[in-house]
Amino acid sequence: MDRTEGAEPVIEVKALTKRFGDKTVVDHFDMAVPRGAIYGFLGPNGSGKTTTIRMMCGLLTPDDGEGECLGFDIRHQAQEIKQRVGYMTQRFSLYEDLTIAENLDFMARMYRLDRRKERVRKALEDLGLADRSKQLAGNLSGGWKQRLALAACLLHEPQLLLLDEPTAGVDPKARRDFWDEIRRLSHRGVTVLVSTHYMDEAIQCDYIAYIAYGRKLSDGPAAGIPAQVGLVTYKAEGPDLSALEAQLKEMAGVEQIARFGASLHVSGTDKPALAATIAELEKDKRYRWSPQPEGLEEAFIYLMSQSQDNFSGRRPVK
């Protein structure tokens, strides 16, 4: 059973809309986020992910729509929400000429936190920074800077954590360690909203909302997203995949072809038509065909291809 199943919504918003000039960057967005969930907002750059999250948490006032976050009205009680939110931006924004400990102490002083020394000590220990506490922030690798930024976000013991492209530019081990810490926070009841366009971050989330050009195309438990889209996928392996791809583009039931290393993933929503096409192609014994389980990446490629750019008015080129 999903540990967040049946949990009360910590965020519930309806019809959130934001315009900049004559462009609608978020268009009537609805969502409910269970307490303690890790909720990923996936989509291309400029799709409205960060704007949506900021409105949901009272950091940006919507032009239309309403909602509550942590029991407070996002329009009229934004200050109450901000006091309970930790926000980690993509860009490292602490002081590089201060040590790790000095940065955390400065942040605690700036926010006038009580139990300042205790909070700093706990943050250093929880994020594995105690042994490096006297090291200058400017000399840290990307992964250690990431830990320091997260520690600073947690000083005031937030109930809600916002992560904007949190692991951009860090090595795989640092990324894995970071997500281990995020899951520990989630199990303690902290709700986490993650903005990303990386699939390997999205699969770490309990729930996913896919946003393209200001509109929510799909959302729900991560494991259930591919079934919502309804794609059927086959994998092809063999020689000269480029020629096979060109042939497939003209065949019935084929709506999407994606290259994955030394194989092609061929997808469509018309199961009988696609199955008939694959049966015909299986006569060429140079290629090996196998059905693939429903996958997030194929689903999101498909959703993106069906969406319309709200700035240019065009769909992406397939």
C-alpha distance (Angstrom), angle and dihedral (degrees) to the residues before:
residue distance angle dihedral
M1 . . .
D2 3.82 . .
R3 3.82 107.0 .
T4 3.85 89.6 -136.3
E5 3.81 94.9 49.0
G6 3.78 109.3 122.3
A7 3.80 92.7 9.4
E8 3.79 115.9 142.4
P9 3.81 115.4 -103.1
V10 3.78 111.7 -98.8
I11 3.81 89.5 -170.8
E12 3.80 126.7 30.2
V13 3.80 121.4 171.4
K14 3.80 134.9 169.1
A15 3.81 132.0 -159.9
L16 3.82 95.4 -12.9
T17 3.78 108.4 -176.6
K18 3.80 131.8 178.6
R19 3.79 128.7 -175.5
F20 3.77 130.2 -171.3
G21 3.78 107.9 -165.5
D22 3.79 108.4 -45.2
K23 3.82 93.8 -23.1
T24 3.80 122.2 96.4
V25 3.81 104.1 -146.5
V26 3.84 95.5 175.7
D27 3.79 117.2 30.3
H28 3.85 120.6 -161.3
F29 3.79 97.7 -43.7
D30 3.84 119.2 -168.6
M31 3.80 125.1 -172.5
A32 3.81 145.7 149.7
V33 3.83 118.6 -158.0
P34 3.84 119.5 -161.9
R35 3.80 118.4 -132.4
G36 3.81 111.9 -95.5
A37 3.81 94.5 17.2
I38 3.79 125.8 135.8
Y39 3.80 101.4 -136.8
G40 3.79 118.3 -170.1
F41 3.80 123.5 -155.0
L42 3.77 105.8 -156.2
G43 3.76 127.9 -173.7
P44 3.80 144.9 106.1
N45 3.78 123.0 -64.5
G46 3.80 110.3 -76.1
S47 3.80 94.1 22.7
G48 3.83 95.0 122.9
K49 3.81 99.4 -102.9
T50 3.80 98.1 131.9
T51 3.81 93.4 39.7
T52 3.81 89.6 53.1
I53 3.79 93.6 49.4
R54 3.80 92.4 47.6
M55 3.82 91.1 52.7
M56 3.80 92.2 47.3
C57 3.78 90.1 55.6
G58 3.79 100.6 44.0
L59 3.81 94.5 -106.1
L60 3.81 92.6 114.5
T61 3.80 126.9 30.1
P62 3.83 114.2 -124.6
D63 3.79 120.7 -132.5
D64 3.80 89.6 -138.5
G65 3.78 136.3 7.2
E66 3.77 136.3 50.4
G67 3.76 142.0 -125.9
E68 3.78 151.6 142.4
C69 3.78 131.5 -108.3
L70 3.82 121.9 -169.6
G71 3.80 87.9 -11.2
F72 3.82 94.6 -54.9
D73 3.80 130.1 110.0
I74 3.82 108.9 -106.7
R75 3.82 92.4 -142.6
H76 3.79 103.1 42.6
Q77 3.81 104.7 24.8
A78 3.79 101.6 40.6
Q79 3.80 93.5 131.5
E80 3.80 91.3 58.0
I81 3.80 89.6 52.5
K82 3.81 94.3 47.7
Q83 3.80 91.2 56.7
R84 3.80 89.4 59.4
V85 3.82 99.0 43.7
G86 3.81 130.5 87.9
Y87 3.82 113.8 -155.2
M88 3.81 121.4 -163.6
T89 3.80 112.8 -172.5
Q90 3.79 125.0 -155.7
R91 3.80 92.5 -114.5
F92 3.82 118.6 69.3
S93 3.81 104.2 -115.0
L94 3.82 105.5 175.0
Y95 3.82 126.0 104.6
E96 3.80 113.0 -79.5
D97 3.83 93.8 -164.2
L98 3.81 91.8 58.4
T99 3.80 125.9 76.2
I100 3.79 122.1 -111.5
A101 3.81 91.6 -101.1
E102 3.82 92.7 45.0
N103 3.80 91.2 52.1
L104 3.78 92.2 51.8
D105 3.81 93.0 45.2
F106 3.81 90.2 49.1
M107 3.81 90.9 51.8
A108 3.81 91.3 48.6
R109 3.81 90.9 50.3
M110 3.81 93.0 46.3
Y111 3.80 91.2 54.7
R112 3.82 91.5 41.8
L113 3.79 92.8 -126.5
D114 3.77 120.5 -178.8
R115 3.84 119.7 -128.8
R116 3.80 86.9 31.9
K117 3.81 99.0 169.2
E118 3.80 91.9 43.9
R119 3.80 92.2 50.4
V120 3.82 92.6 49.1
R121 3.80 92.1 47.5
K122 3.79 91.9 49.4
A123 3.81 92.9 47.8
L124 3.82 90.7 50.7
E125 3.79 91.7 50.5
D126 3.81 97.3 41.9
L127 3.81 93.5 51.8
G128 3.81 95.9 40.6
L129 3.80 92.7 -112.3
A130 3.82 100.4 121.4
D131 3.83 95.3 97.1
R132 3.81 90.6 50.3
S133 3.80 97.4 41.6
K134 3.84 93.2 118.6
Q135 3.81 95.2 48.1
L136 3.79 117.9 109.7
A137 3.79 112.5 -108.7
G138 3.80 90.4 -133.3
N139 3.81 90.8 62.7
L140 3.81 94.9 54.2
S141 3.80 124.4 108.1
G142 3.80 119.4 -118.4
G143 3.79 92.3 -95.5
W144 3.82 94.4 51.7
K145 3.81 91.5 45.4
Q146 3.78 86.7 53.6
R147 3.81 91.2 53.4
L148 3.80 91.1 48.7
A149 3.82 91.5 50.2
L150 3.80 90.2 50.6
A151 3.81 91.6 47.7
A152 3.81 89.6 53.2
C153 3.83 90.0 51.4
L154 3.80 91.4 53.1
L155 3.82 99.4 49.3
H156 3.81 93.6 96.5
E157 3.83 92.4 45.4
P158 3.82 96.7 -117.2
Q159 3.79 123.0 -155.8
L160 3.80 91.4 -148.5
L161 3.80 128.4 40.7
L162 3.82 124.4 -161.2
L163 3.80 117.5 -160.0
D164 3.81 119.6 -171.2
E165 3.84 110.4 -162.8
P166 3.82 87.7 -34.2
T167 3.81 101.7 -175.4
A168 3.80 101.9 36.7
G169 3.80 110.3 140.7
V170 3.81 99.4 8.0
D171 3.79 128.4 117.9
P172 3.83 122.4 -101.5
K173 3.83 95.5 -103.3
A174 3.80 92.8 50.1
R175 3.80 88.7 48.2
R176 3.81 91.5 51.8
D177 3.82 92.5 47.4
F178 3.79 90.6 48.9
W179 3.79 92.7 53.5
D180 3.80 91.3 47.3
E181 3.81 87.6 59.0
I182 3.81 92.6 46.5
R183 3.80 90.5 53.5
R184 3.82 90.6 50.5
L185 3.80 89.4 53.7
S186 3.79 90.9 48.1
H187 3.79 91.8 52.3
R188 3.82 88.0 53.8
G189 3.82 89.3 57.9
V190 3.83 100.9 -96.2
T191 3.81 111.1 141.0
V192 3.81 113.9 -137.7
L193 3.81 127.8 -158.5
V194 3.81 114.8 -167.2
S195 3.79 125.9 -167.1
T196 3.81 112.0 -159.8
H197 3.79 146.3 142.2
Y198 3.82 93.2 -159.4
M199 3.79 117.9 102.0
D200 3.82 92.9 -152.5
E201 3.81 88.7 60.0
A202 3.78 93.7 44.3
I203 3.81 92.9 56.0
Q204 3.82 89.0 59.8
C205 3.81 90.0 65.3
D206 3.81 128.7 93.5
Y207 3.80 91.8 -145.1
I208 3.77 132.9 21.4
A209 3.79 134.3 -158.4
Y210 3.78 115.1 -166.8
I211 3.80 113.1 -151.1
A212 3.78 126.7 -174.2
Y213 3.80 125.1 176.9
G214 3.78 94.4 -15.9
R215 3.80 98.0 -48.1
K216 3.78 130.8 103.1
L217 3.79 106.7 -125.6
S218 3.80 98.5 178.6
D219 3.80 140.6 -11.1
G220 3.78 141.4 172.9
P221 3.82 140.1 88.2
A222 3.81 108.2 -9.1
A223 3.81 93.6 -123.5
G224 3.80 91.5 55.3
I225 3.82 100.0 50.3
P226 3.85 97.1 87.8
A227 3.82 91.1 51.7
Q228 3.82 89.5 52.8
V229 3.80 89.9 56.7
G230 3.82 92.1 47.4
L231 3.81 98.9 -144.7
V232 3.80 121.9 161.1
T233 3.81 113.2 -153.4
Y234 3.80 135.8 -164.8
K235 3.79 126.9 -172.4
A236 3.81 121.1 -137.8
E237 3.82 123.3 -161.1
G238 3.77 127.3 -178.5
P239 3.83 144.8 78.7
D240 3.81 128.5 -35.0
L241 3.79 97.0 14.1
S242 3.81 90.9 175.8
A243 3.81 91.0 65.0
L244 3.80 90.4 46.2
E245 3.81 90.4 50.6
A246 3.81 91.4 52.3
Q247 3.81 90.0 50.6
L248 3.81 93.0 48.2
K249 3.79 94.0 54.6
E250 3.80 90.4 71.2
M251 3.82 97.6 45.9
A252 3.80 131.1 102.1
G253 3.80 119.2 -97.2
V254 3.81 94.6 15.5
E255 3.78 109.8 124.2
Q256 3.80 101.4 153.3
I257 3.80 137.4 23.8
A258 3.80 119.8 -172.2
R259 3.80 128.1 179.6
F260 3.82 115.2 -132.1
G261 3.80 108.9 -179.8
A262 3.82 108.7 -71.3
S263 3.81 94.5 -4.6
L264 3.78 142.3 64.1
H265 3.79 123.5 -130.8
V266 3.80 109.2 -149.5
S267 3.81 116.0 -165.8
G268 3.78 141.6 178.6
T269 3.79 142.1 155.7
D270 3.83 96.0 -130.6
K271 3.80 99.4 80.1
P272 3.85 98.4 -174.0
A273 3.81 93.5 47.2
L274 3.79 93.3 47.7
A275 3.81 92.3 45.5
A276 3.82 90.1 52.9
T277 3.80 90.8 50.7
I278 3.79 92.7 50.0
A279 3.83 90.7 47.7
E280 3.80 89.0 55.5
L281 3.80 92.7 47.9
E282 3.79 92.7 48.8
K283 3.80 87.5 72.0
D284 3.81 86.4 76.6
K285 3.80 99.6 79.5
R286 3.80 92.9 -162.4
Y287 3.80 89.1 81.4
R288 3.78 131.2 63.0
W289 3.81 116.1 -148.1
S290 3.80 126.5 -164.6
P291 3.81 133.4 168.9
Q292 3.81 113.5 -111.2
P293 3.82 127.5 -145.8
E294 3.79 116.0 -111.4
G295 3.80 107.4 -79.7
L296 3.80 135.4 -163.6
E297 3.78 96.1 -134.5
E298 3.80 95.6 54.6
A299 3.80 89.6 45.4
F300 3.79 93.3 53.3
I301 3.79 94.3 45.3
Y302 3.79 87.2 53.9
L303 3.81 94.1 46.9
M304 3.79 90.6 49.8
S305 3.80 92.2 50.7
Q306 3.81 90.1 53.5
S307 3.81 96.2 49.7
Q308 3.80 127.9 91.2
D309 3.78 125.1 -130.2
N310 3.80 107.5 -117.8
F311 3.80 91.7 -153.3
S312 3.79 102.1 47.1
G313 3.81 97.6 23.2
R314 3.82 89.7 -131.7
R315 3.76 132.8 115.5
P316 3.80 116.6 -121.6
V317 3.78 115.4 -92.1
K318 3.80 110.3 -103.2
